[in-house]
Amino acid sequence: MSLCRAVVRRLPACRPASIGAACFYGTRPNNTATTNRPFHTAPLLNKKQTNPVTSEQEKVRHSEPSPVGRENIGAKRFADFELAGKVFVVTGGAQGLGLALAEALVEAGGKVYCVDRSPEPDEQWRQAQERVVPEWGGSLHYRQQDVSDTAHLDQLMQAIADESGRLDGLVAAAAIQQVTPATEYSAHDARDMLAVNYTGVLQACTAAARQMLARRTRGTVVIVASMSGLVANKGLLSPVYNSSKAALIQLARNLAMEWSPINQEGSGGIRVNCISPGHILTPMVKKNFEEVPGLREKWEKENMMGRLAETSEFKGAVLFLSSKASSFMTGGNLLIDGGHTQW
């Protein structure tokens, strides 16, 4: 008989004191009366509840192929980031951060429509269009549309989907800012800001989702929120702006819950996530610096890297969230702030 078997046979049977208990055998200190004791594990008293799954949903779950194919493994470098043949809309895409995010999608092969309220895009947009490499398969287009005009926004989203035969993703980046103390904020000003920063984003998301659901497209929605939705910005009195960004983070969770499951008829599978940038050198932020002397220096000292971000530093994030690379991520919030909120 081996030594291991002999030891096992000599061990007394463990009698757990309660359900969920496990046995632990070991040597206690010399002042302990016994060398055997049960090691109790805590019962699962507060188990998180989940939504009940109907039999029909179970059938869909097992009959549908996995949304993430295995065909990309080893077939091509960074194949999971490939966007060739896909169509995207980027609101607030005439300049600044929205334009940088649009360029990222174009570089990965996407056909991208930048939507903004200006009749003509900014000169930055023209330069970006000149940088497009046709051999990469992507293209950059512009359409004028104010996101607060929700009726025409829905029509534009349908026209883009009809023109291209599909709509695969939305990046909701349109936003406005107003620096005003809370006691001086008028109801009119608050309504105007929320019409763009919250209602405009909500309506852009729903307009895009309607096209994806109708075409049974496993699409993506990326909402540009802000670290301002998590903390108050030192030195910048913008209570409504900050509140609107906090609302977007919660909006993304709710839209993800509603649209990510795959329905019986095959629609759904739309992933919704947020990007929450720190302070970026955008036209809007540069205007803040003009309004508040010393603000740039203050903000640079507030993050761990001692500088402000460039718009191009968020291209990788939007490409990740808009591609198969993030196929198991929804309802999330990528916080990219140079460590601003981490100390």
Secondary structure as the mmCIF struct_conf table of DSSP 4:
data_model
#
loop_
_struct_conf.conf_type_id
_struct_conf.id
_struct_conf.beg_label_comp_id
_struct_conf.beg_label_asym_id
_struct_conf.beg_label_seq_id
_struct_conf.end_label_comp_id
_struct_conf.end_label_asym_id
_struct_conf.end_label_seq_id
HELX_RH_AL_P HELX_RH_AL_P1 LEU A 3 ARG A 10
BEND BEND1 LEU A 11 LEU A 11
HELX_LH_PP_P HELX_LH_PP_P1 PRO A 12 CYS A 14
BEND BEND2 ALA A 17 SER A 18
TURN_TY1_P TURN_TY1_P1 ILE A 19 GLY A 20
STRN STRN1 ALA A 21 TYR A 25
HELX_LH_PP_P HELX_LH_PP_P2 THR A 27 PRO A 29
TURN_TY1_P TURN_TY1_P2 ASN A 30 ASN A 31
BEND BEND3 ALA A 33 ALA A 33
BEND BEND4 THR A 35 THR A 35
STRN STRN2 ASN A 36 HIS A 40
BEND BEND5 ASN A 46 ASN A 46
HELX_LH_PP_P HELX_LH_PP_P3 LYS A 47 GLN A 49
HELX_LH_PP_P HELX_LH_PP_P4 ASN A 51 THR A 54
HELX_RH_AL_P HELX_RH_AL_P2 SER A 55 SER A 63
BEND BEND6 GLU A 64 GLU A 64
HELX_LH_PP_P HELX_LH_PP_P5 PRO A 65 SER A 66
BEND BEND7 PRO A 67 VAL A 68
BEND BEND8 ARG A 70 ARG A 70
TURN_TY1_P TURN_TY1_P3 GLU A 71 ALA A 75
BEND BEND9 LYS A 76 LYS A 76
TURN_TY1_P TURN_TY1_P4 ARG A 77 PHE A 78
HELX_RH_3T_P HELX_RH_3T_P1 ALA A 79 PHE A 81
TURN_TY1_P TURN_TY1_P5 ALA A 84 GLY A 85
STRN STRN3 VAL A 87 THR A 91
TURN_TY1_P TURN_TY1_P6 GLY A 92 ALA A 94
BEND BEND10 GLN A 95 GLN A 95
HELX_RH_AL_P HELX_RH_AL_P3 GLY A 96 GLU A 107
TURN_TY1_P TURN_TY1_P7 ALA A 108 GLY A 109
STRN STRN4 LYS A 111 ASP A 116
BEND BEND11 ARG A 117 GLU A 120
HELX_RH_AL_P HELX_RH_AL_P4 GLU A 123 ARG A 131
HELX_RH_3T_P HELX_RH_3T_P2 PRO A 134 TRP A 136
TURN_TY1_P TURN_TY1_P8 GLY A 137 GLY A 137
STRN STRN5 SER A 139 GLN A 144
TURN_TY1_P TURN_TY1_P9 VAL A 147 SER A 148
HELX_RH_AL_P HELX_RH_AL_P5 THR A 150 SER A 164
TURN_TY1_P TURN_TY1_P10 GLY A 165 GLY A 165
STRN STRN6 GLY A 169 ALA A 172
HELX_RH_3T_P HELX_RH_3T_P3 ALA A 182 GLU A 184
HELX_RH_AL_P HELX_RH_AL_P6 ALA A 187 LEU A 194
HELX_RH_PI_P HELX_RH_PI_P1 ALA A 195 GLY A 200
HELX_RH_AL_P HELX_RH_AL_P7 VAL A 201 ALA A 214
TURN_TY1_P TURN_TY1_P11 ARG A 215 ARG A 216
STRN STRN7 THR A 220 VAL A 224
HELX_RH_3T_P HELX_RH_3T_P4 MET A 227 GLY A 229
TURN_TY1_P TURN_TY1_P12 LEU A 230 LEU A 230
BEND BEND12 VAL A 231 VAL A 231
HELX_LH_PP_P HELX_LH_PP_P6 ALA A 232 ASN A 233
TURN_TY1_P TURN_TY1_P13 LYS A 234 GLY A 235
HELX_RH_AL_P HELX_RH_AL_P8 PRO A 239 TRP A 259
BEND BEND13 SER A 260 PRO A 261
STRN STRN8 ILE A 262 ILE A 262
HELX_LH_PP_P HELX_LH_PP_P7 ASN A 263 ASN A 263
TURN_TY1_P TURN_TY1_P14 GLN A 264 GLU A 265
BEND BEND14 GLY A 266 GLY A 266
STRN STRN9 GLY A 268 GLY A 268
STRN STRN10 ARG A 271 PRO A 277
STRN STRN11 ILE A 280 ILE A 280
HELX_RH_AL_P HELX_RH_AL_P9 PRO A 283 GLU A 291
BEND BEND15 VAL A 292 VAL A 292
TURN_TY1_P TURN_TY1_P15 PRO A 293 GLY A 294
HELX_RH_AL_P HELX_RH_AL_P10 LEU A 295 GLU A 302
BEND BEND16 ASN A 303 ASN A 303
TURN_TY1_P TURN_TY1_P16 MET A 304 MET A 305
BEND BEND17 GLY A 306 ARG A 307
HELX_LH_PP_P HELX_LH_PP_P8 LEU A 308 LEU A 308
STRN STRN12 ALA A 309 ALA A 309
HELX_LH_PP_P HELX_LH_PP_P9 GLU A 310 GLU A 310
HELX_RH_3T_P HELX_RH_3T_P5 THR A 311 PHE A 314
HELX_RH_AL_P HELX_RH_AL_P11 LYS A 315 LEU A 321
TURN_TY1_P TURN_TY1_P17 SER A 322 SER A 322
BEND BEND18 SER A 323 SER A 323
HELX_RH_3T_P HELX_RH_3T_P6 LYS A 324 SER A 326
TURN_TY1_P TURN_TY1_P18 SER A 327 PHE A 328
BEND BEND19 GLY A 331 GLY A 331
STRN STRN13 ASN A 333 ILE A 336
BEND BEND20 ASP A 337 ASP A 337
TURN_TY1_P TURN_TY1_P19 GLY A 338 GLY A 339
HELX_RH_3T_P HELX_RH_3T_P7 HIS A 340 GLN A 342
#
